Amino acid sequence: MAKSKRSARSQPLALELLMTDHRKVEDLFSQYEDDKDGDEDARRKLAERICAELKVHTQIEEELFYPWLRENLDDDDMEMVEEAQVEHNGAKDLIEQIEGASDIDEEYNAKVKVLGEYVKHHVNEEENGIFPKVSDQQEELDELGQEMAARKGELAEEMGLEPEGAEASEEDDEDAGQAPRSRQDTGEQGTRRSH
């Protein structure tokens, strides 16, 4: 899937968080496509991860980002936000179908593929249409980004998703025969990099 030409790190925190999510699900869809003829359990697990990541992402957008956009975009640009909401609704319907599927077959693969196409279109419109219209509001979007990151953490925990970076760290520890480390043990900080 095409990557945005802009680096997530040069953006305000709210946009950086959303763009990081976009890259993550693009990677997950790519993994699914690469393994679509593989093990059924692995495909189901990967599709469930995609669905969970998208549910968290859409919820933070709908609860925090889209209301902020409605307050800060010009009326002429409001149509983009409404289209994004409609795209969310279509994705949620497919997510529900994927999560409710009993068979991992060609129809299942097709649903995951179409969901990926929906997401790709949605990401393109956000990153190339909406984000440039607000990216100059650094301070407000940094503050909103902090709220979004906190809410994302709550939702991810509710959905049983691993915190960012925890999976690789735990796998490395397990490979070395060690117990998984916490951020404090590794010296990692949960603070945002300065720009």
N, C-alpha and C positions, 0 to 999 in steps of 0.2 A: 504494500500500500504506500502511496506517496506520502512523504514526510513534508511538513511545512517548511518553507524556506527560512522562517524565523526561528531562532534558538529560544527554547523555553526560558533559559537563564537571563535573557535580556528583557524579559517581560515583568510587569508587576506580579506580585505573588499570586493573586487570584487567577490570572491568566496562565502563569507558570504551572500552578497546580492542575488546572484543566488540561493543559497541553501535555503534561506528564502522564495524566490518565489516558489521554488520547493515544500516546505512543505505546503505553502498556497494553491497551486492548488491541491496537493494531498488531503488536507482537503476538498476543494470544491468538488472534484470528489467523495469523500466518502459521503459527505452530499447529493449529487445528487443520488448516489446509494441507500442511505437510504430512500430517498423520491421519488424514480422513479415511484411509483404507486400513488403518492399523487396529490395534486392540480396542474393543468396544468400551471396556471399563475406562481406559485412558482417555478415549474421546469424550465419554460422558463427563468425566471429571474435569476435563479442559473446558467443555461447553458450560458446565455448571460454574466454573471459575469466571468465564467470560460474562455469564449472566449476572453473577453476584457483583462483579466489578462495575458493570453497566448500571445495575440497580442503585449502587451507592453513588455513582457519578451523576446519574439523572436526578436523584433525590437532592444532592447538594446544589445542583444547578436550579432545580425548581424551587427549593426552599430559600436559597440565598442569592444566587447569581442572577436569575431572571427577574426577580423583584427589583434588584438593584438596577438592572438594565432598564426596566420599565420606568424607573425614576430618573435615570440619567441620560437616556438616548433621546434624540429628537423624535418628534412624532412621525416624521418621514421614515425613520428607521425601525419603527415599532413592528412592522410587518415581519421583519427577520426574526424577532423574538417569538412571535406567534407561530411562524413556520417551524421554528425549533421545537416549540411545545408539541405541535402536531407530529413532528418526527419522533419525539419521545414517545408519544402515545402509540405510534406504529411499532416502535422497537419493543415497548412493554408487552404488546400483544404477542409478538414473536417470542419474546423471552418466556412468557407464560406457556406458549405451545412447546417450546424446547424443554422447559422444566417439567412439563406434564407428560412428555413422551415416554412410552414404555419400551419402544424398540429403537435401537440405534441402527438405522438403515439409511438408504439413499434419501428418503424424505427428510429424515433428521439432518443429514449432511446439508441438504438443500436449504433447510430453515436456518442453519448456522451460517451458511454462505450468504443468504439474503440479509440476515441480520448484520453481517459484516459489511455488506454493500450499503445498507441504510446508515450504519455508523460512519463509514467512509464519507458518504455524501454530507452527513450532518457535521462531521469534523471539518470538512472543507469549507462549509458555509460559516461555521463559527470562526475558524481561524483566519479566513480570508475576507469575511464580510463583517462580522460583529466585532471581533477583537481589535482590529485596526481603528474602529470608531471610538473606542474607549481607552486604548493603551496609554494615552497621554495623561490619564488620571491616576498616576502612580500611587500617591499617598492613600487615596480612597480605596484603590484596588489592593494595596498591600494590607490595609486594615481588614477589608472584606476577605482577603485570602487567609488571614489568621482565623477568622470565624469559620471559613469553609474547611480549613485543615482540621480544626477541632471537631467540627460536625462529621467530617469524613472519618476521623478516628473512631468516633462513637458508633457510626453506622457500620464501619468495617468490623468492629468488635461484635456488634449485634449479629452480623451475618457470619461470624466465624472466620473472617479473612485475616491473614497474617499481616502484621504491620509492615510498612515499607522496609525492604531490605532484610527482613527477619528470615525469610526462607533461605536465601543464599548463605547467610551467616550460620544458620542452624545446620544446613547440609554440610558446610565446611567443617563445623565442629564435629558432626557425627562421623564424617569421613576420617577425621583425626582421632576418633575415639573419645572425644570430649563432650561434656554436657553443653547444650546451647548456652550462649552468652547473652547477657542483657546489654543494653546500650552503655550502662555504667561500666560493665566489665571491659568493654572494648574501647572505652574512651570516646565513643561516638557521642555527638551532641545532637539534640533535637531542635537546635535553633537554626534559623534560616541563614544562608550565606549572605554576606553583604555584597552589594553591587558596586 
